[in-house]
Amino acid sequence: MDRNEIRQHVVDALGVILVDKSVIRENRTLDELVLDDDDIDELFKMLHVHGINYKKREKEEALKHPESTTVMSLIDHIFMSQQK
């Protein structure tokens, strides 16, 4: 799966979770998107359902540091982990 496909799945999943889809930008942090732990869990569950594999530490990092996890960094980490 290429980066654009992963990006689209992440944005689609965030769109289901968030009421205001206009706030979804790659430079926004999960904290700025006002995602709580349950929302972040749901995001990763939705990605898994769509065949996007990620490392456990990526989810743990997003849960532990939503203030510094941007949508772009999440997309990049998932993309890079699939390339290995």
C-alpha positions as CSV (number, residue, x, y, z in Angstrom):
1,M,0.0,0.0,0.0
2,D,1.4,3.4,-0.9
3,R,1.5,6.5,1.3
4,N,-1.5,8.1,-0.4
5,E,-3.6,5.0,0.2
6,I,-2.6,4.9,3.9
7,R,-3.2,8.7,4.2
8,Q,-6.7,8.2,2.7
9,H,-7.6,5.4,5.2
10,V,-6.3,7.5,8.1
11,V,-8.3,10.6,7.0
12,D,-11.4,8.4,6.4
13,A,-11.1,6.8,9.9
14,L,-10.6,10.3,11.5
15,G,-13.7,11.5,9.5
16,V,-15.8,8.8,11.1
17,I,-14.6,9.7,14.6
18,L,-14.6,13.5,14.3
19,V,-17.7,15.6,14.0
20,D,-15.9,18.5,12.3
21,K,-14.0,17.0,9.4
22,S,-12.6,20.4,8.3
23,V,-10.0,20.2,11.1
24,I,-8.3,17.2,9.7
25,R,-4.9,18.4,8.4
26,E,-1.6,16.4,8.3
27,N,0.2,18.9,10.6
28,R,-2.5,18.7,13.3
29,T,-1.7,16.6,16.4
30,L,-4.1,14.0,17.8
31,D,-4.4,16.3,20.8
32,E,-5.4,19.2,18.6
33,L,-8.0,17.0,17.0
34,V,-9.3,16.4,20.5
35,L,-9.0,12.7,20.3
36,D,-9.1,10.9,23.6
37,D,-7.7,7.4,24.3
38,D,-11.0,5.7,23.2
39,D,-10.9,7.7,19.9
40,I,-7.3,6.7,19.3
41,D,-8.1,3.1,20.0
42,E,-11.0,3.3,17.5
43,L,-8.7,4.9,14.9
44,F,-6.3,2.0,15.1
45,K,-9.1,-0.6,15.1
46,M,-10.5,1.0,11.9
47,L,-7.1,1.0,10.2
48,H,-6.7,-2.7,11.1
49,V,-10.1,-3.5,9.6
50,H,-9.0,-1.9,6.4
51,G,-5.9,-4.0,6.2
52,I,-3.4,-1.4,7.5
53,N,-0.9,-3.0,9.7
54,Y,1.0,-1.0,12.3
55,K,3.5,-1.7,15.0
56,K,2.2,-1.9,18.6
57,R,4.6,0.9,19.5
58,E,3.0,3.2,17.0
59,K,-0.3,2.9,18.8
60,E,1.3,3.1,22.2
61,E,3.2,6.3,21.2
62,A,0.0,7.9,19.9
63,L,-1.8,7.1,23.2
64,K,1.1,8.2,25.3
65,H,1.9,11.4,23.4
66,P,-1.1,12.7,21.4
67,E,0.2,16.2,21.9
68,S,3.2,15.4,19.6
69,T,1.8,12.8,17.3
70,T,0.7,14.5,14.1
71,V,-1.5,12.9,11.5
72,M,1.5,13.2,9.1
73,S,3.9,11.4,11.5
74,L,1.3,8.7,12.0
75,I,0.9,8.2,8.3
76,D,4.7,8.2,7.8
77,H,5.4,5.7,10.6
78,I,2.7,3.3,9.3
79,F,4.0,3.6,5.7
80,M,7.7,3.1,6.8
81,S,6.8,0.0,8.9
82,Q,5.1,-1.6,5.9
83,Q,8.2,-1.1,3.8
84,K,10.4,-3.2,6.1
